Amino acid sequence: MTTAPAIPPVNAAASRPPSIAANVTSAGLEVAFVGDWLLQSDSADIEPILARVKALEAGQRLCFATAELGRWDSLLVTELIKIIDCATGKRLAVDKATLPAPLQGLLALVYAVPERLDAQRVTRKMRWSEALSAETAAAVRHAKEMLIFVGDMTLSTLAAVRGQAHFRRQDLWLYIQECGPSALPIVTLISLLVGLILAFVGAVQLSLFGAQIYIANLVSLGMTREMGGLMTAIIMSGRTGAAYAAQIGTMHVNSEIDALKTMNLDPMAFLVLPRMLALIIIMPLLCLYADLMGIVGGGLVTVNFFDVSLTEYLDRTASAVKMKDFIIGFVKCSVFGILIALSGCMRGMQCGRSASAVGDAGTSAVVTAIVFIVVADSVMTIICNRLGI
């Protein structure tokens, strides 16, 4: 077995500096390369040569002299390409016969496939009317895709109720575990801090009138009717909705969803339905827990920083909060759970087949879920106000 001889290191002291010259001939111009054209050495200035090439008239001949050329590497190739491209632009006849054979082979590879001009990225400014039309078309397309997804989900739900669609029960319990007990630490922290904030904000105004006792009313009603469910939904949209989008998007990239269809399994019933059921089941429980943590946080502020005893705080909380307040919070959280599951699963199903598309699906799922949550909360709050509940 023979081995290739080692290439000796380049001795900079023994290298001849590169230089280039242009000689006028009867047919055109001759470019002479002298010295060692190596990346380790300083490159010769070819701008005067390019200027001489541009001064020639179309049809004249450009040739090269390499009798005094020493060692060379990619530096010579790049400089030659610049000169040849300049000569081609001037419609000159380029003679490469005097170049070394290896160099001619490299140049042949460079110019074997011409550059596709239509493959270049072209930046074009759009008029406001074109931009508006494009955005409107995109909005209509997204709305259509959303309606199709909701329709497919509705049909899958009805099929599951009739016993015609199936999913694994262990998957349902796994999703309940992921979006329920696993979410308790972050829900505890956020709800406790929200209760603290509500108590401090209310105390700033109520303390002016000596009505610190009503901090309990503010915190308890605010948490049970609005903030408990809303903050829990926002947490779950960032935690669980993005996870659903990433999971289903990755399955889409790996063609696992196509495999489910091949096995005659409905992806909506097999993947989306158990996730949505898990959130519908667990969201009211998380809402109740968030309400409790918010009331505890408000109690910490009220009892420790204001002249209110723990018994008075609990008594005011019990008298302020009614069962209908808890029911309103539960209903809102159940709706929020449906919206979070639909947003995450929908963006996962719409995911492209690349790694960046999975990240985009997760981001889009969070944004979509939060927008839906805020809009739905506003609508339900207006309805409750109009109904007097």
PyMOL commands that set and color helices and strands:
alter all, ss='L'
color gray80, all
select helices_A, chain A and resi 47-54+74-89+101-110+117-119+128-161+169-179+181-209+212-253+256-262+267-305+310-320+323-349+355-387
alter helices_A, ss='H'
color red, helices_A
select strands_A, chain A and resi 19-24+28-37+61-65+69-72+93-94
alter strands_A, ss='S'
color yellow, strands_A
deselect
rebuild
show_as cartoon
